[in-house]
Amino acid sequence: MLGIILTGLVILLVIAIPIYYYNKIIRYENRIDNAWAQIDVQLKRRADLIPNLVESVKGYMKHEREVLENVTRARVSLLQAETPQENIRADHQLTGALKTLFAVAENYPSLKANENFLQLQDELSHTENKISYARQRYNDSVLAFNNAIETFPGRTIAGLMGKQERDMLQIPEEAREAPRISF
C-alpha cells in the first residue's frame, strides 16, 4: 500500500513539475510582452506631444530649422519602428534631438517663459519618467524570465518549448554622451 502511495506521489510530481514550469515560463513571457506594451504606449504618447512642441517653438526658433527638422525626423522614425530594436534606436535618436531642442531653447528667454512651451516640456518630462520606469519593469521581467529558463528544471522545459533568453534594454554607447551643441 505504501509503495502505491509513493509511486502515485512520484507520478504526480513528474506531471506537476513540468506543468508548473511551463506555466511559470508563459507567465514571465507575458510579463515581458506587457512591459514592452507599456514602453510602447509611453513612446507613442511622447511622439504625440512632439508636433505640439515643434509648433510652439517654430515662431521663436526661425534660425534653428535644422534642430526642428531633426526632432521631426526622429519622431517619424519612432512611429515607423516595427521591432523593439528599431524602436529603441529611434527612441534614442528622438531623445538626443529633444535634448538639443531644449538646450537651444535656453537661448530664447521669451520661449522659456511661454506657458504652452513650459507645459509641453513638463509633460515630456513626466513621460520620460514613465518611459524610464517602464524600461526598468521590462528589464526586471526579462531577468525573471531568463532566470527561469536558465535554471533546472526550467531549462529543460524551456528547451522543449523552444524558448530562448531575451535581451534586456540597454542604452547604446552613443546615447550615453551628452549632445554636442554649437552656436
C-alpha positions in Angstrom: 0.0 0.0 0.0 2.8 2.4 0.9 4.5 1.6 -2.4 1.4 2.5 -4.3 1.1 5.8 -2.5 4.8 6.6 -3.1 4.5 5.6 -6.8 1.4 7.9 -7.1 3.3 10.8 -5.5 6.3 10.3 -7.8 3.9 10.2 -10.9 2.1 13.3 -9.6 5.4 15.1 -9.2 6.6 14.0 -12.6 3.5 15.5 -14.1 3.1 18.6 -11.8 6.7 19.9 -12.1 6.7 20.3 -15.9 3.2 21.9 -15.8 4.3 24.3 -13.1 7.4 25.4 -15.0 5.6 25.6 -18.3 3.0 27.9 -16.8 5.7 29.9 -15.0 7.6 30.5 -18.2 4.5 31.5 -20.0 3.6 34.0 -17.2 7.1 35.5 -17.4 6.9 35.8 -21.1 3.5 37.5 -20.8 5.0 40.0 -18.3 7.7 40.8 -20.8 5.1 41.4 -23.5 3.1 43.6 -21.2 6.1 45.6 -20.1 7.1 46.2 -23.7 3.5 47.3 -24.4 3.8 49.8 -21.6 7.0 51.2 -23.1 5.4 51.4 -26.5 2.4 53.3 -25.1 4.7 55.9 -23.4 6.8 56.2 -26.6 3.7 56.9 -28.6 2.5 59.4 -26.0 5.8 61.2 -26.3 5.7 61.1 -30.1 2.2 62.6 -30.0 3.4 65.5 -27.9 6.2 66.4 -30.3 4.1 68.1 -33.1 2.7 70.5 -30.4 6.1 71.2 -29.1 7.5 71.9 -32.5 4.6 74.2 -33.3 5.1 76.1 -30.1 8.7 76.8 -30.8 8.6 77.4 -34.5 7.9 81.1 -34.2 10.8 81.6 -31.7 13.4 79.5 -33.4 13.3 80.8 -37.0 17.1 80.3 -37.3 17.1 76.8 -35.8 15.3 75.0 -38.6 17.8 72.1 -38.5 17.0 71.4 -34.9 13.3 71.3 -35.5 13.8 69.1 -38.6 15.9 66.6 -36.6 13.1 66.4 -33.9 10.5 65.8 -36.6 12.6 63.1 -38.4 13.3 61.3 -35.2 9.6 61.3 -34.3 8.8 59.8 -37.7 11.5 57.1 -37.2 9.9 56.3 -33.8 6.4 56.0 -35.3 7.6 53.8 -38.2 9.7 51.4 -36.0 8.4 47.9 -36.1 10.7 45.9 -33.9 11.8 46.6 -30.4 15.4 47.1 -31.6 14.2 49.7 -34.2 12.0 51.3 -31.6 14.9 51.6 -29.1 17.2 53.1 -31.8 14.6 55.6 -32.9 13.8 56.4 -29.2 17.4 57.3 -28.6 17.5 59.4 -31.7 14.5 61.3 -30.5 15.8 61.7 -27.0 19.0 63.3 -28.4 17.0 65.6 -30.7 14.9 66.7 -27.8 17.9 67.4 -25.6 19.3 69.5 -28.4 16.0 71.3 -28.8 15.7 72.1 -25.1 19.4 73.2 -25.0 18.8 75.6 -27.9 15.6 76.9 -26.2 17.8 78.2 -23.4 18.8 81.0 -25.8 15.3 82.2 -26.2 14.1 83.8 -22.9 10.6 84.6 -24.3 10.2 81.0 -25.3 11.3 79.7 -21.9 8.6 81.9 -20.4 5.9 80.7 -22.9 3.3 78.9 -20.9 2.5 76.4 -23.7 6.1 75.5 -24.1 6.6 75.1 -20.4 3.6 72.8 -20.1 4.7 70.7 -23.0 8.2 70.5 -21.6 6.7 69.4 -18.3 4.5 66.7 -19.9 7.5 65.4 -21.8 9.5 65.3 -18.6 6.7 63.2 -16.9 6.5 61.0 -19.9 10.3 60.4 -19.9 10.0 59.3 -16.2 7.2 56.9 -17.2 9.3 55.5 -20.0 12.3 55.1 -17.7 10.1 53.2 -15.2 8.6 51.1 -18.0 12.1 50.2 -19.2 13.1 49.2 -15.7 10.0 47.0 -15.4 10.7 45.4 -18.8 14.3 44.6 -17.7 13.0 43.1 -14.4 10.6 40.9 -16.4 13.4 39.8 -18.7 15.6 39.0 -15.8 12.9 36.8 -14.1 12.2 35.1 -17.4 15.9 34.4 -18.2 16.5 33.1 -14.6 13.5 30.8 -15.0 14.7 29.3 -18.3 18.4 29.1 -17.3 17.9 27.1 -14.1 17.0 23.5 -13.7 14.3 22.2 -14.4 13.1 25.3 -16.2 16.0 25.0 -18.7 14.7 21.6 -19.8 11.1 22.7 -20.1 12.1 25.9 -21.9 14.2 23.8 -24.3 11.2 21.7 -25.1 9.1 24.8 -25.6 11.8 26.4 -27.8 12.2 29.4 -25.5 15.4 31.3 -25.5 16.9 34.1 -23.5 15.5 37.6 -24.1 17.8 40.7 -24.3 17.4 43.5 -21.8 17.1 47.0 -23.0 20.4 48.8 -22.9 21.5 52.3 -23.7 23.8 52.4 -26.7 27.2 54.0 -26.1 26.4 56.9 -28.4 23.3 57.7 -26.4 25.3 57.9 -23.1 27.1 61.0 -24.3 25.6 64.5 -23.8 24.5 66.1 -27.0 27.0 68.5 -28.6 25.6 71.9 -29.2 27.5 74.6 -31.1 26.4 78.1 -31.9 
